[in-house]
Amino acid sequence: MSNYLAIATVTATLQRTLQASVQIDVPGARVTTVRPDGGGGAPEVGINIYMYQAAPNPAWRNADLRNRRPKGDLIKQAQAGLDLYYLLTFYGNEIELEPQRLLGSAVRTLVDQPVLTAEMIRDTTDHSSFSFLQESTLVDQVERVTVVPSFLSTDELSKIWSVFFQTPYILSFACQGGAVLIEGDRPSGRGLPIRSRQFYATPNQPIVERVFSDEGQEIIAESRIRIQGKRLSPEVTIEQLQTEQTRMRQRPDLPQNSVQRRGEPMVQIGAATVTSHDITESEIRLRLTDLPDAEKQQLRAGVQSLQVVYPLVRQLSELESNGTTQRTIRTNITPIVVCPTIVNTNIEILDRDRNQVAVAEVSVTLDLLIDVGQRVFLLLNQLTIDKTASYIFAASKRTDPTHTAMFTIRDVKVGEYLVRMQVDGAESLPVVEEEQFVSPRVTIQ
């Protein structure tokens, strides 16, 4: 999602994209973003970009209907998807057909570069001319903004120009940018999770059929994972290859084995490659708690893909070369959810008013690394018998992968709260004692 600067960031990025093109095609041409009504600022030779309308995006219009309870309380972060409508006007020497040359250059640029990429957006927000857009989060939006030409009939074009009082018509072209997803800032709450549930995935592929934790709970960094399916055991092990190699050395007269077979597998969880344990024909067991530190550092919280990878080998030397071969056999990909665990929480009270409402900085440390692009939220539920308060806060921006997420919480009632973290939809698990959620917790006083 994007913050309130997203709309201006789209306009500025579109301006820089067109400027880079038209100044080559028509020397001296400039691209501006003012009203095309003769009020000043429009170029003598160039293009003016004017956003004349913003409307709800049809695809995202109904995606956020259930963000409130019947009484109006937020139950998740609100959002709005918008389409932006632009009017491009072209200025220049009519005798030399400069407006029409500029129109052709602009249309070609929009056709060649219809998507505002992350690199284009970063170049815009980092540019000194757009210092007011440095806090824009449009680059973090999952769905990229596309800019495409749009059709305006003569009647529609006449209505748009009629709002510019006593302004003569200038050669115009319309385009549309979307979708821009703007996220609300108002704190929201989320109820406590179900303490016990059963979940498994059964994909169509016949090899991996089910992945679950041995403890019967959500998968965390300390879990023992069981992968159940069919034909999971390797066709040849390292010990068998060593035996064959020894036999070949003793009997050079025997024909060399040229048949490729599946070697001992590795399990890929997201970007992490995990050593497998206890392999049988129908099951593979992983003990994440016994992983080396290098493999643990590759694990991430959130929805991850799990896949078993078998190297194809003929002899031991192929398996020993960097631990893998160029050719592999892979199972179907199965999605799993890896939940983070809260290691430590710290809070610094910044302000508290007479109504016992506080502003604070909270830092939460997890056992798994948080990537820069992951969506991280802090969930607070007040531990009281009476009517409880609940809040959701988004993490501050990060520049590097880290174990610690920082939050600025506002308008929070003084009290004791149960703390949870949500990373890409995967929530940390509260500690349960005597049928009650007891920790981790934080006190705001």
PLY file of the C-alpha trace (Angstrom):
ply
format ascii 1.0
element vertex 445
property float x
property float y
property float z
element edge 444
property int vertex1
property int vertex2
end_header
0.00 0.00 0.00
1.02 3.64 -0.42
0.71 6.73 1.75
-0.87 10.08 0.92
2.08 11.12 -1.31
1.36 8.37 -3.86
-0.77 10.51 -6.22
1.82 13.28 -6.41
4.56 10.68 -6.89
2.77 9.21 -9.93
2.47 12.68 -11.49
6.12 13.52 -10.79
7.34 10.19 -12.17
5.25 10.66 -15.31
6.72 14.16 -15.70
10.32 12.92 -15.44
9.65 10.03 -17.84
8.21 12.33 -20.52
10.90 14.98 -19.96
13.69 12.48 -20.65
12.08 11.61 -24.00
10.76 14.85 -25.42
13.90 16.89 -24.78
15.69 14.58 -27.23
12.93 14.61 -29.87
12.21 18.37 -29.64
15.23 20.32 -28.28
14.31 22.84 -25.60
10.98 21.23 -24.77
9.90 21.21 -21.13
7.30 19.16 -19.24
5.24 21.01 -16.60
2.38 20.15 -14.22
0.21 23.30 -14.05
-3.34 24.24 -15.03
-3.64 24.71 -18.81
-5.71 27.91 -18.46
-3.08 30.53 -19.20
-2.41 31.22 -15.55
1.34 31.02 -16.03
3.85 28.25 -15.85
2.95 26.41 -19.06
5.92 25.97 -21.41
6.33 27.84 -24.70
7.55 24.58 -26.20
6.70 21.39 -24.35
4.02 19.34 -22.63
1.82 20.15 -19.67
0.44 17.34 -17.48
-2.80 18.17 -15.70
-4.61 15.65 -13.49
-8.27 16.53 -13.95
-9.91 13.61 -12.11
-9.35 10.79 -9.61
-11.89 7.96 -9.43
-12.22 4.62 -7.57
-10.54 1.74 -9.38
-13.23 -0.83 -10.36
-11.06 -3.85 -9.52
-10.23 -2.59 -6.01
-13.56 -0.93 -5.27
-14.99 -3.89 -3.32
-11.71 -5.27 -1.96
-12.00 -3.40 1.33
-15.69 -3.49 2.26
-15.26 -5.56 5.44
-12.74 -3.33 7.19
-15.14 -2.23 9.94
-17.41 -3.80 12.50
-21.12 -2.87 12.50
-20.42 -0.08 15.03
-17.74 1.43 12.77
-14.63 0.15 14.57
-11.75 -0.69 12.25
-10.77 -4.35 12.15
-8.01 -3.96 9.58
-6.06 -1.20 7.89
-8.34 0.73 5.52
-7.36 1.29 1.90
-8.60 2.92 -1.29
-7.73 2.04 -4.88
-7.75 4.98 -7.29
-7.40 5.60 -11.03
-5.83 8.95 -12.01
-6.94 10.72 -15.19
-4.52 13.12 -16.92
-4.89 15.68 -19.71
-1.69 16.26 -21.68
-1.52 19.52 -23.61
1.14 20.28 -26.23
2.70 23.71 -26.90
5.03 24.96 -29.60
5.42 26.44 -33.05
2.40 25.35 -35.09
4.18 26.08 -38.38
6.93 23.59 -37.49
4.29 21.18 -36.12
5.98 21.10 -32.71
2.75 20.26 -30.79
2.13 17.26 -33.03
5.76 16.12 -32.75
5.50 16.35 -29.00
2.24 14.37 -29.06
3.92 11.60 -31.05
6.88 11.56 -28.67
4.60 11.35 -25.61
2.49 8.53 -27.03
5.58 6.54 -27.99
7.00 6.98 -24.47
3.76 5.79 -22.86
3.68 2.77 -25.16
7.33 1.90 -24.46
7.17 2.51 -20.70
3.60 1.88 -19.51
4.64 0.64 -16.04
6.12 2.89 -13.34
8.87 0.59 -12.11
10.43 0.71 -8.66
13.61 2.18 -10.15
11.69 5.01 -11.87
9.84 5.84 -8.64
13.05 5.81 -6.53
14.81 8.08 -9.04
11.92 10.53 -8.70
11.66 10.55 -4.89
15.46 10.80 -4.54
15.71 13.72 -6.99
16.50 17.09 -5.41
13.60 18.74 -7.26
11.13 16.45 -5.47
12.44 16.55 -1.91
8.82 16.90 -0.73
8.20 13.33 -1.98
11.01 11.62 -0.02
8.54 10.04 2.42
6.43 8.54 -0.37
5.87 4.78 -0.08
4.58 4.23 -3.62
7.66 2.10 -4.32
6.44 -0.39 -1.67
3.09 -0.90 -3.40
2.70 -4.52 -4.50
0.74 -3.72 -7.67
2.68 -1.46 -10.03
1.02 1.64 -11.47
0.43 1.52 -15.23
-0.15 4.55 -17.46
-2.13 3.91 -20.65
-3.83 6.15 -23.24
-7.56 6.65 -22.70
-10.35 7.67 -25.07
-12.11 11.02 -24.78
-14.97 11.82 -27.13
-15.36 15.30 -28.56
-18.16 15.98 -26.10
-16.09 14.87 -23.10
-13.09 16.89 -24.24
-15.32 19.95 -24.69
-16.65 19.61 -21.14
-13.14 19.44 -19.70
-11.98 22.54 -21.58
-15.15 24.44 -20.66
-13.97 24.71 -17.02
-10.98 26.78 -18.17
-12.64 30.18 -18.58
-11.73 32.05 -21.79
-8.90 29.65 -22.56
-8.44 28.68 -26.22
-8.24 24.98 -27.01
-4.78 23.44 -27.21
-3.93 20.10 -28.77
-4.75 17.55 -26.04
-4.32 13.87 -25.27
-5.75 11.89 -22.34
-4.17 9.05 -20.39
-5.03 7.07 -17.28
-2.80 5.84 -14.43
-3.75 3.17 -11.93
-4.23 1.58 -9.63
-2.86 3.71 -6.79
-3.53 1.97 -3.46
-3.67 4.44 -0.59
-3.64 3.06 2.94
-5.27 4.74 5.92
-3.35 5.85 9.02
-6.10 5.45 11.57
-5.16 2.77 14.18
-7.22 -0.39 13.98
-7.65 -3.43 16.20
-7.60 -7.16 15.63
-9.04 -9.91 17.80
-6.98 -12.64 19.42
-6.24 -15.70 17.28
-7.80 -19.13 17.60
-5.50 -21.05 19.96
-5.77 -24.38 18.16
-6.49 -25.17 14.53
-5.51 -27.75 11.94
-4.21 -26.73 8.55
-2.67 -28.62 5.69
-2.33 -28.15 1.94
-3.01 -30.87 -0.60
-1.71 -29.79 -4.02
-2.40 -31.71 -7.21
1.15 -32.99 -7.62
1.54 -36.53 -6.28
4.96 -36.08 -4.61
4.44 -33.64 -1.72
0.95 -33.98 -0.27
1.11 -32.47 3.21
3.44 -30.29 5.29
2.88 -29.70 8.99
4.60 -29.21 12.33
5.31 -32.24 14.50
4.00 -30.28 17.50
0.61 -29.81 15.83
0.89 -26.00 15.90
2.00 -23.30 13.50
5.50 -23.62 12.05
8.12 -21.53 13.85
11.93 -21.43 13.79
12.07 -24.15 16.46
9.62 -26.56 14.82
10.11 -30.10 13.63
8.55 -30.25 10.16
7.10 -33.35 8.55
6.74 -33.50 4.76
4.46 -36.33 3.67
3.98 -37.55 0.12
5.00 -40.24 -2.35
8.38 -41.36 -3.73
10.29 -39.00 -1.44
13.33 -41.20 -0.80
16.43 -40.84 -3.04
17.27 -43.52 -5.60
20.91 -43.52 -4.54
22.67 -42.34 -1.35
26.18 -41.08 -0.76
27.11 -44.41 0.85
25.89 -46.33 -2.20
27.86 -44.06 -4.53
31.00 -44.58 -2.43
30.52 -48.33 -2.61
30.06 -48.20 -6.39
33.14 -45.99 -6.80
35.26 -48.40 -4.77
34.00 -51.33 -6.84
34.82 -49.52 -10.09
38.38 -48.89 -8.91
38.84 -52.53 -8.01
37.28 -53.79 -11.26
38.22 -51.37 -14.07
37.10 -53.99 -16.56
33.45 -53.48 -15.52
31.34 -51.01 -17.59
30.97 -47.56 -16.04
27.55 -46.68 -14.71
26.02 -43.95 -16.93
22.49 -44.00 -15.54
21.40 -40.81 -13.79
19.58 -41.28 -10.50
18.06 -39.05 -7.85
20.54 -38.19 -5.13
19.85 -37.19 -1.53
17.48 -34.21 -1.48
17.62 -30.73 -0.04
14.52 -28.84 1.04
14.04 -25.25 -0.11
11.95 -23.03 2.17
11.67 -19.66 0.48
15.26 -18.52 -0.19
16.64 -20.91 2.44
18.14 -24.27 1.53
17.67 -26.66 4.44
19.37 -29.99 5.01
16.82 -32.81 5.22
16.72 -35.48 7.93
15.08 -38.89 8.35
14.06 -39.56 4.75
11.66 -42.40 3.93
9.58 -43.23 0.89
6.56 -41.33 2.22
8.00 -38.78 4.66
10.85 -36.31 5.20
11.51 -34.81 8.63
13.26 -31.51 9.28
14.41 -30.33 12.67
14.64 -26.57 12.24
15.97 -26.17 15.77
19.10 -28.15 14.79
19.88 -26.10 11.68
23.32 -24.46 11.41
23.36 -20.70 11.96
23.98 -20.06 8.24
20.78 -21.91 7.31
18.78 -20.26 10.11
19.78 -16.80 8.82
18.12 -17.61 5.50
14.73 -18.38 7.04
12.06 -15.68 6.85
8.65 -15.27 8.41
5.49 -15.19 6.31
4.11 -17.34 3.52
7.00 -19.36 2.10
7.26 -21.91 -0.68
8.49 -25.39 0.23
9.99 -27.66 -2.40
12.12 -30.81 -2.25
15.07 -30.73 -4.71
16.87 -33.91 -5.82
20.18 -33.69 -7.72
20.60 -36.06 -10.67
23.92 -37.90 -10.27
25.90 -40.68 -11.96
28.89 -40.72 -9.66
30.12 -39.31 -6.37
32.15 -36.49 -7.96
28.99 -34.92 -9.37
27.41 -34.78 -5.93
30.54 -33.36 -4.30
30.91 -30.47 -6.76
29.48 -27.57 -4.77
26.96 -29.93 -3.20
24.70 -29.98 -6.24
24.51 -30.54 -9.98
23.17 -28.59 -12.91
20.29 -31.00 -13.41
17.72 -31.53 -10.67
14.31 -33.04 -10.10
11.92 -30.92 -8.07
8.65 -31.71 -6.38
5.57 -29.53 -6.58
5.73 -26.28 -4.62
3.72 -26.29 -1.38
2.97 -23.06 0.52
3.68 -22.98 4.25
3.38 -20.21 6.84
6.42 -19.60 9.06
5.43 -17.64 12.17
7.94 -15.38 13.93
8.62 -15.53 17.68
9.04 -12.38 19.77
12.38 -12.41 21.60
12.28 -9.01 23.29
10.21 -5.81 23.50
11.21 -2.32 24.61
9.06 0.78 24.99
9.86 4.46 25.41
7.01 6.78 26.38
7.20 10.04 24.40
4.07 11.78 25.66
0.99 11.18 27.80
-1.97 13.54 28.20
-4.36 13.99 31.09
-6.82 11.56 29.47
-4.26 8.79 29.97
-3.59 8.45 26.25
0.05 7.95 25.31
2.47 8.26 22.42
5.43 5.90 22.49
8.24 4.27 20.54
8.19 0.46 20.64
10.92 -1.86 19.41
10.22 -5.58 18.96
12.96 -8.14 18.30
12.13 -11.38 16.47
14.01 -14.63 16.09
13.77 -14.40 12.28
15.18 -11.67 10.05
12.74 -9.15 8.57
13.41 -8.20 4.95
13.11 -4.61 3.77
10.09 -5.32 1.55
8.06 -7.31 4.10
4.89 -5.83 5.59
5.21 -5.74 9.37
2.50 -4.81 11.90
2.38 -4.56 15.68
-0.81 -5.95 17.26
-1.74 -4.80 20.77
-4.62 -6.24 22.85
-5.29 -4.78 26.28
-5.26 -7.28 29.15
-8.31 -6.22 31.14
-11.55 -7.84 32.24
-13.66 -4.87 31.17
-13.95 -3.57 27.63
-10.56 -4.04 26.05
-8.77 -1.85 23.54
-6.92 -3.25 20.52
-4.61 -1.53 18.06
-2.65 -2.21 14.87
0.44 -0.15 13.94
2.65 -0.40 10.85
6.43 -0.64 11.29
8.77 2.20 10.39
10.64 1.92 7.10
13.76 -0.25 7.09
16.83 0.08 4.89
18.41 -3.30 5.70
17.26 -6.75 6.87
16.98 -6.72 10.65
15.68 -8.70 13.60
14.18 -5.59 15.24
11.19 -3.60 13.99
10.44 -0.07 15.22
6.94 1.34 15.74
5.55 4.75 16.67
2.26 4.15 18.49
-0.22 7.00 19.02
-3.48 7.54 20.89
-3.05 4.37 22.96
-4.74 4.03 26.33
-2.51 3.53 29.35
-2.49 -0.12 30.45
-0.98 -3.54 29.97
-1.11 -5.12 26.52
-0.50 -8.48 24.92
2.00 -8.03 22.09
1.96 -9.85 18.75
3.81 -9.30 15.49
2.51 -9.90 12.00
5.03 -10.34 9.16
3.47 -10.72 5.71
0.36 -12.14 7.35
2.20 -14.59 9.68
1.50 -13.78 13.34
3.68 -14.55 16.32
2.16 -17.01 18.81
1.20 -15.80 22.31
2.19 -17.94 25.27
-0.79 -19.78 26.81
-0.97 -20.75 30.48
-4.09 -22.18 32.13
-6.20 -21.45 29.04
-5.14 -17.78 29.04
-2.86 -15.70 26.82
-0.17 -14.42 29.18
2.81 -13.15 27.18
4.66 -11.43 25.62
3.30 -8.23 27.05
4.18 -4.56 27.35
3.07 -1.93 29.88
2.19 1.62 28.80
2.11 3.92 31.82
0 1
1 2
2 3
3 4
4 5
5 6
6 7
7 8
8 9
9 10
10 11
11 12
12 13
13 14
14 15
15 16
16 17
17 18
18 19
19 20
20 21
21 22
22 23
23 24
24 25
25 26
26 27
27 28
28 29
29 30
30 31
31 32
32 33
33 34
34 35
35 36
36 37
37 38
38 39
39 40
40 41
41 42
42 43
43 44
44 45
45 46
46 47
47 48
48 49
49 50
50 51
51 52
52 53
53 54
54 55
55 56
56 57
57 58
58 59
59 60
60 61
61 62
62 63
63 64
64 65
65 66
66 67
67 68
68 69
69 70
70 71
71 72
72 73
73 74
74 75
75 76
76 77
77 78
78 79
79 80
80 81
81 82
82 83
83 84
84 85
85 86
86 87
87 88
88 89
89 90
90 91
91 92
92 93
93 94
94 95
95 96
96 97
97 98
98 99
99 100
100 101
101 102
102 103
103 104
104 105
105 106
106 107
107 108
108 109
109 110
110 111
111 112
112 113
113 114
114 115
115 116
116 117
117 118
118 119
119 120
120 121
121 122
122 123
123 124
124 125
125 126
126 127
127 128
128 129
129 130
130 131
131 132
132 133
133 134
134 135
135 136
136 137
137 138
138 139
139 140
140 141
141 142
142 143
143 144
144 145
145 146
146 147
147 148
148 149
149 150
150 151
151 152
152 153
153 154
154 155
155 156
156 157
157 158
158 159
159 160
160 161
161 162
162 163
163 164
164 165
165 166
166 167
167 168
168 169
169 170
170 171
171 172
172 173
173 174
174 175
175 176
176 177
177 178
178 179
179 180
180 181
181 182
182 183
183 184
184 185
185 186
186 187
187 188
188 189
189 190
190 191
191 192
192 193
193 194
194 195
195 196
196 197
197 198
198 199
199 200
200 201
201 202
202 203
203 204
204 205
205 206
206 207
207 208
208 209
209 210
210 211
211 212
212 213
213 214
214 215
215 216
216 217
217 218
218 219
219 220
220 221
221 222
222 223
223 224
224 225
225 226
226 227
227 228
228 229
229 230
230 231
231 232
232 233
233 234
234 235
235 236
236 237
237 238
238 239
239 240
240 241
241 242
242 243
243 244
244 245
245 246
246 247
247 248
248 249
249 250
250 251
251 252
252 253
253 254
254 255
255 256
256 257
257 258
258 259
259 260
260 261
261 262
262 263
263 264
264 265
265 266
266 267
267 268
268 269
269 270
270 271
271 272
272 273
273 274
274 275
275 276
276 277
277 278
278 279
279 280
280 281
281 282
282 283
283 284
284 285
285 286
286 287
287 288
288 289
289 290
290 291
291 292
292 293
293 294
294 295
295 296
296 297
297 298
298 299
299 300
300 301
301 302
302 303
303 304
304 305
305 306
306 307
307 308
308 309
309 310
310 311
311 312
312 313
313 314
314 315
315 316
316 317
317 318
318 319
319 320
320 321
321 322
322 323
323 324
324 325
325 326
326 327
327 328
328 329
329 330
330 331
331 332
332 333
333 334
334 335
335 336
336 337
337 338
338 339
339 340
340 341
341 342
342 343
343 344
344 345
345 346
346 347
347 348
348 349
349 350
350 351
351 352
352 353
353 354
354 355
355 356
356 357
357 358
358 359
359 360
360 361
361 362
362 363
363 364
364 365
365 366
366 367
367 368
368 369
369 370
370 371
371 372
372 373
373 374
374 375
375 376
376 377
377 378
378 379
379 380
380 381
381 382
382 383
383 384
384 385
385 386
386 387
387 388
388 389
389 390
390 391
391 392
392 393
393 394
394 395
395 396
396 397
397 398
398 399
399 400
400 401
401 402
402 403
403 404
404 405
405 406
406 407
407 408
408 409
409 410
410 411
411 412
412 413
413 414
414 415
415 416
416 417
417 418
418 419
419 420
420 421
421 422
422 423
423 424
424 425
425 426
426 427
427 428
428 429
429 430
430 431
431 432
432 433
433 434
434 435
435 436
436 437
437 438
438 439
439 440
440 441
441 442
442 443
443 444
